[in-house]
Amino acid sequence: MNHFPLFKKAALALAAAGMLASASAHADSLVMAPDQNVLLGFNVDVVGVAGTTTHQVDTTVFDINSGSFTAFCYELLAGISNAALTTGADFTAGTSVPGAVQTLFNQSYSKVHLNSAVEVAGFQIALWEALDDSNLDTGSLKNWVGIPDATHTAADLTEAWDIAWVYLEDLRSGAPSTGSFSLTTWSSNSSQDLISATPSQKVPEPTTLMLGALGLAGLSVVRRRNKA
């Protein structure tokens, strides 16, 4: 695990699926286990104060605390500390995310099969871009080029880019949501930040609640009549 250079806070001021609908402010100790079966590598040009530099980054999902929840990277170019991979590192949970990130999850996260390296990579790239300008060709992140390995071909990596493009096109065009998710960010001073998602519980609309109440009232009347 030599790299995982997956945006420390100072890199581009970017804020990078799920549990906890409500998050506390205290620090939690998390152990991150990257899923090696869905690991893909990419080169990306990063535009910063010093000019444009090319970085190798990895896409995957993380199993947190042995199955507690799944998370994605929320900081490109941020390294993973040894403690986060072994004994646990301190992370602080939060619920504030940019609107583009929330919309991306609501539109596309339910489509992602987390055992597919190509689909995971497509969503992760779209997530990093949503933290930038939601465009693969402009902004601070450009020229994503996949790195073939023993399992994945150049065609697989191009498909991942295509998936990211579709998700971002949906984001820019205001495509309808396919789900509703509560998002939790996990921030650390010593390791890359994470984001996880859980399905939101729908709150019944007032009309639905009224109909339900009327239905219960009707059942009560029927029961009283039957007893009489």
PEMOCOR-V185188 format. One record per residue. N is the residue number from 1. RES is the residue in three letters. PHI is phi as a letter, one per 30 degrees, with the letter a starting at -180 (none if undefined). PSI is psi in whole degrees, -180 to 180 (* if undefined). D_FIRST is the distance of its C-alpha to the first C-alpha in Angstrom with 1 decimal. Layout:
{{N/RES/PHI/PSI/D_FIRST} {N/RES/PHI/PSI/D_FIRST}}
This chain:
{{1/MET/none/63/0.0} {2/ASN/d/-34/3.8} {3/HIS/c/-121/5.7} {4/PHE/i/53/7.1} {5/PRO/d/44/10.2} {6/LEU/d/*/11.9} {7/PHE/none/87/17.3} {8/LYS/e/162/17.7} {9/LYS/e/-41/21.3} {10/ALA/d/-15/22.7} {11/ALA/d/-59/21.1} {12/LEU/b/15/23.5} {13/ALA/h/37/24.9} {14/LEU/d/144/23.4} {15/ALA/d/*/23.4} {16/ALA/none/*/19.0} {17/ALA/none/*/21.1} {18/GLY/none/149/23.9} {19/MET/a/-175/26.1} {20/LEU/h/96/28.6} {21/ALA/d/-28/31.5} {22/SER/b/137/32.3} {23/ALA/c/141/29.9} {24/SER/c/166/30.7} {25/ALA/d/-11/30.2} {26/HIS/d/163/28.9} {27/ALA/d/140/25.2} {28/ASP/c/143/23.4} {29/SER/d/119/20.6} {30/LEU/c/141/17.8} {31/VAL/c/125/14.7} {32/MET/c/125/12.3} {33/ALA/c/103/10.9} {34/PRO/d/138/9.6} {35/ASP/d/104/11.7} {36/GLN/d/-23/10.0} {37/ASN/d/-19/13.7} {38/VAL/c/23/14.3} {39/LEU/d/128/11.3} {40/LEU/b/147/12.9} {41/GLY/c/145/12.4} {42/PHE/b/148/15.3} {43/ASN/c/140/16.9} {44/VAL/b/140/19.2} {45/ASP/d/126/21.9} {46/VAL/c/122/22.1} {47/VAL/c/117/25.5} {48/GLY/b/-170/25.8} {49/VAL/d/-37/28.4} {50/ALA/d/4/27.5} {51/GLY/j/-162/27.7} {52/THR/c/129/25.4} {53/THR/b/149/22.0} {54/THR/c/133/19.6} {55/HIS/b/146/16.0} {56/GLN/c/129/13.2} {57/VAL/b/158/12.0} {58/ASP/c/142/10.5} {59/THR/c/138/12.9} {60/THR/a/-179/12.7} {61/VAL/c/157/14.4} {62/PHE/c/130/13.5} {63/ASP/d/121/15.5} {64/ILE/c/128/16.8} {65/ASN/h/49/18.3} {66/SER/h/54/18.4} {67/GLY/j/5/20.4} {68/SER/d/-45/22.2} {69/PHE/a/171/21.3} {70/THR/c/144/19.1} {71/ALA/b/156/17.9} {72/PHE/c/159/16.9} {73/CYS/d/137/15.4} {74/TYR/c/3/18.4} {75/GLU/b/108/17.2} {76/LEU/d/143/16.1} {77/LEU/i/6/14.4} {78/ALA/c/132/13.6} {79/GLY/d/164/10.4} {80/ILE/c/126/9.3} {81/SER/d/156/10.6} {82/ASN/d/-37/9.7} {83/ALA/d/-39/13.0} {84/ALA/d/-26/12.4} {85/LEU/c/-12/9.7} {86/THR/b/-80/12.2} {87/THR/d/-19/15.7} {88/GLY/j/140/16.2} {89/ALA/b/156/16.9} {90/ASP/d/128/20.2} {91/PHE/b/143/20.7} {92/THR/c/127/24.1} {93/ALA/d/146/25.3} {94/GLY/b/168/27.5} {95/THR/b/4/29.4} {96/SER/c/120/30.2} {97/VAL/b/154/28.7} {98/PRO/d/152/30.1} {99/GLY/e/-36/32.6} {100/ALA/d/-36/30.8} {101/VAL/d/-46/27.7} {102/GLN/d/-43/30.1} {103/THR/d/-41/32.0} {104/LEU/e/-47/28.9} {105/PHE/d/-45/28.0} {106/ASN/d/-33/31.7} {107/GLN/d/-37/32.1} {108/SER/b/-19/29.1} {109/TYR/d/-36/26.7} {110/SER/d/-14/29.0} {111/LYS/d/-15/28.6} {112/VAL/d/125/24.9} {113/HIS/d/115/23.9} {114/LEU/d/-6/20.5} {115/ASN/c/7/19.9} {116/SER/c/114/20.4} {117/ALA/d/-39/17.4} {118/VAL/d/-45/20.1} {119/GLU/d/-39/21.8} {120/VAL/d/-44/18.8} {121/ALA/d/-43/17.9} {122/GLY/e/-43/21.6} {123/PHE/d/-41/21.9} {124/GLN/d/-44/18.8} {125/ILE/d/-43/20.1} {126/ALA/d/-37/23.6} {127/LEU/d/-47/22.4} {128/TRP/d/-40/21.0} {129/GLU/d/-34/24.3} {130/ALA/d/-28/26.4} {131/LEU/d/-14/25.2} {132/ASP/c/-98/26.4} {133/ASP/b/13/29.5} {134/SER/i/32/28.9} {135/ASN/b/128/29.3} {136/LEU/d/-19/27.0} {137/ASP/c/-6/29.3} {138/THR/b/-179/30.2} {139/GLY/i/-155/29.0} {140/SER/d/-14/26.0} {141/LEU/c/125/23.7} {142/LYS/b/164/24.8} {143/ASN/h/59/24.3} {144/TRP/d/124/21.4} {145/VAL/b/120/20.6} {146/GLY/d/153/18.4} {147/ILE/c/105/16.3} {148/PRO/e/149/17.5} {149/ASP/b/-166/15.4} {150/ALA/d/-20/16.9} {151/THR/c/-33/17.8} {152/HIS/c/131/18.6} {153/THR/d/174/21.4} {154/ALA/d/-34/22.5} {155/ALA/d/-39/25.0} {156/ASP/d/-43/22.4} {157/LEU/d/-35/20.7} {158/THR/d/-37/24.2} {159/GLU/d/-38/25.1} {160/ALA/d/-43/22.2} {161/TRP/d/-42/23.7} {162/ASP/d/-41/27.1} {163/ILE/d/-45/26.2} {164/ALA/e/-42/25.1} {165/TRP/d/-43/28.3} {166/VAL/d/-45/30.4} {167/TYR/d/-41/28.9} {168/LEU/d/-34/29.6} {169/GLU/d/-42/33.0} {170/ASP/d/-41/33.8} {171/LEU/d/-46/32.8} {172/ARG/d/-32/35.0} {173/SER/c/-5/37.9} {174/GLY/i/40/38.0} {175/ALA/d/155/37.5} {176/PRO/d/156/38.4} {177/SER/d/149/36.0} {178/THR/c/-2/34.8} {179/GLY/a/177/33.9} {180/SER/b/126/33.9} {181/PHE/b/141/30.9} {182/SER/c/128/30.5} {183/LEU/c/141/27.3} {184/THR/b/126/25.6} {185/THR/c/148/23.4} {186/TRP/b/109/21.1} {187/SER/c/139/21.0} {188/SER/b/144/19.2} {189/ASN/d/-13/19.9} {190/SER/c/-6/16.5} {191/SER/b/170/14.0} {192/GLN/d/148/14.2} {193/ASP/d/156/17.3} {194/LEU/b/166/17.7} {195/ILE/b/138/20.7} {196/SER/b/162/22.1} {197/ALA/b/142/25.3} {198/THR/b/146/28.2} {199/PRO/e/136/31.4} {200/SER/d/145/34.2} {201/GLN/d/125/37.4} {202/LYS/d/134/40.3} {203/VAL/d/124/43.2} {204/PRO/e/141/46.5} {205/GLU/d/156/48.7} {206/PRO/e/-40/52.1} {207/THR/d/-41/54.0} {208/THR/d/-42/51.9} {209/LEU/d/-40/52.5} {210/MET/d/-43/56.2} {211/LEU/d/-39/56.5} {212/GLY/d/-42/54.8} {213/ALA/d/-42/57.1} {214/LEU/d/-39/60.1} {215/GLY/d/-43/59.0} {216/LEU/d/-40/58.8} {217/ALA/d/-40/62.2} {218/GLY/d/-41/63.6} {219/LEU/d/-37/62.4} {220/SER/d/-42/64.0} {221/VAL/d/-44/67.3} {222/VAL/d/-42/67.2} {223/ARG/d/-41/66.6} {224/ARG/d/-41/69.4} {225/ARG/d/-40/71.8} {226/ASN/d/-37/70.9} {227/LYS/d/-35/71.6} {228/ALA/d/*/74.9}}
